[in-house]
Amino acid sequence: MAISRRTALILAAAGAAQACMPIPGGPGAGAPDALGPEFRPQANADYDAWVAAFRTRALDAGITADSFARGFEGQGFLPGVIERDRNQTEFRRTTEDYLALVASDEDVSLGRSRTAPVRGTLADIEAATGVSGDVLAAIWGVETRFGTRLGQIPVISATSTLAWEGRRGRFFEAQLLAALRIVQTRDTTPDRMTGSWAGAMGHTQLMPTVYQEYAVDFRGDGRRDIWSDDPTDGLASTANYLVRHGWQGGRPWGFEVHLPEGFTGPTGRDNRRSVGEWRAAGVRLASGGALPDHGPAAIHAPGGARGPAWFLYRNFDVILRYNPSTNYGIGIGYMATRLGGGGPLSRSFGPDETGLTQDQRRELQRRLTAAGYDTGTPDGVFGRRTEAAIRDFQRARGLPVTGVASPDLLAMLR
Ligand SMILES: [Ca+2]
């Protein structure tokens, strides 16, 4: 996807984090459907000199001359990768916005149709690893929209460009070396080894070093193939990653809960308490009934006691080892619940800091677009485009140009 809002958002969600997984280019950061010229190798003498020097280090590290030559054949400096890297904006998203972007009803219905044919595979992986098939499917969904956006940028070109550029040179040189090892072991061919602009690959966007350490051949065809149309190895590799990071087999990640009137906390992942304490405080499952005891848990209540709230067990923290943003984890948990047959959230988020609810934000976007100020898809999430549309509208009406929405602005558009 041409850095869509979804991608930008996930980048933001990854934040400053050292996601060992889909690092910056992250999730769904897939390539645009057709790669532009900025993603074709371009002449760059400085890059070529860097590759020549790197070749010595790679050979010292055990890459054969043949593997190196095969790996770099047709690859090269990609200016588009540098552009993407420099244009990452970190904007914080609320949990509500995040869910609207990665787990909308449309995403859920795409997920149901994409997971139906692999239910058996997910069950097999769950039986073998103890990792919930719904959680794996949710990661698949958030990372690559259920395998529909694997990314088409050649990984050797992307990682060598970023290693040469040097801002995180050491990190990307390690990724490049790991990618060359994949060429050497022939798990796939260099031309099939594509991914996001930052080198995250396959159905669940593994960085090459993560691939080296955690990828598995679950299909049993002798190759750890996370690039094929068949997501089996990708999903099983992610399960293996979660197991190795402490996933507790057969246990849930968490549940949506209702907090009692006047609940004062403590909330946040640092405030883990026994289930007995939370029960005594009046916390209940949103679906009704007492909280199941799967060990100590924390509460995430981004909209206060009356809004949606979640009860988070240890497995939630394991999901965050994939991407350390709490919103990411909630997105995965919520999507997993929906894919498992659960309904939408039982409570709604209140108005945001501009005083508008999500429905009103969608209405504002629709009305701006209808008035000739294009906001793109009316998803209720304000990005650069909505902000620009608001500015243009304000300018045209002689209002102070703030780019910030308000109930008054919506009233003017009605
Ligand atoms: Ca395989």
Residues whose N, C-alpha, C, O or C-beta is under 5 A from the ligand:
A	BS01	CA	D217 F218 R219 G220 D221 G222 R223 R224 D225 D233
